[in-house]
């Protein structure tokens, strides 16, 4: 655990007035939880059945604050930053999604949570599938939002999409190019993968740029993509060994991003898949149309 974690935690909690990044309610508590050989920064709040929220690249667990506040009325909400991202520790290895799923299972163990609902976005989807497939009895429902799964469905076709060049953008020289220009690099994602780039405002962009400019943060973000080949192998093995997921799944696609294809992909790995669409949104669902996103999730968990 690096000393900067505690200091930056205070910085994140001190969100400037008027910033679009929504702070977590004061009733939430943040702690560092040792799990699976690393340490994750985890926010918890509320009471009731547990729900775990997992973020992806370009965000941290901060993205979920509005939904976490809403769910905390009748759920125990658990929001970690993934390994090597946000305010979590930065280990040198362990970025396969199968291994990161063990990180999350360890967090659940530490909090004495045997079973939880699961809400995921982007790379969080990939960790979520590895978690649900390795521990199906521990996941009651899964809402999976706007990203593919390595090795599943039309994955090989997705890999050839020019817009996804960043899947293979990593290495020492690439890190040198991005160092000090994290905001420029992240802007590419916010601008090109959104339906309306104005929905990701300056406060939001600067907030995440500061987090991804931390020592090792961008290197570790690149490592998330660098394990995709192994993730594809692992996912195929998990599917072959355990079969399709038994729990209800809500596959949510943004109408200007994955759309109905999210459900198409998930039907390869789950038997009970419902579809949901976030209208007037690109990939950044919680920034572009949070109300529609939260409505879909809350209704799904309440069924």
Phi, psi and omega in degrees: 000124181275148185298336184290345184298312182296319181295318182287332176301318178295322179297317182293322180291336181268066182286131181300147178300134178091350179292147183284336174299119183276126177288153174290150177302152181297340178287345178280148177236144177246141179211163174260124183245122176286130183201131170054039176082008177220190178224128179252142174274121190230130174259137179224148177189166177086183179215149179121195178303144185281147172220133181251132181244125182241131182268183176228200181287146181086349177232181164222189176300347177299334183300333189270002188307313180298319179291320179300317179298320181290316183288334184295347178296330180216020177222155163273114188259131183235119185230096176272157160272134181296159176313128177075008183230157179058231182258011175281166181292164185240072177292159183284341185216182175095024187266006169297149183288332176297320178286321179295333174298326177292328173304313185289321176299323178293323175297316178300318178299315182298330180265006178060041178254113181278324186216144183210155163284161186225129177236126186220156178217140171060231180300332174304328176300319185290319174294321180298318179295317179298326177290310183294326182281329177277332183227060185300330181288347183262354180245117183279313178217155180223120171258117188242129196235114159055057171192154180278178175241125180306131176082356186248140177064228184271037184304316182297324176292320179299320181299336182270359181289121182304327182296340183260032177302335183293344177302329183248017180265098180193163180128169184302317182290322177296321178293323176296322179295322185275333184303127183082353180236029184301322179297318179298316181297313181293326177303324179304317181289315181297323183282315188275335183257009177256159173279327179218103186300339180292341180290339175261096191280178185297320181298317179296313181298316181292324178302308183286327177300321179295320179291320181281351175271357177298155177306130177074353188294313181288324175303314182289328174296319176297326179296329176302319178282327185295341179266004185303323180298315178290324177301320180298316177297313181298317183295320178296321179291319179297318179294317181294323184281316188255350183074190183287152181295140182271339187282156173300138181233132171252113180264109185254124174241142173285142187293338178256019179223247184284333176054223183290345180295337177300316179292324178302314179296314185292335179291347173287338187236356183220145182276325188246085185245123172256155181256147172216144180235131172267112183283159175053044183211144165267208187296331188272069192300322182281342175268324187271320179211069183296324183296315179293321179298312182294324179298315179299314183292313182297317179296321179296313181293333182276351182287000000 
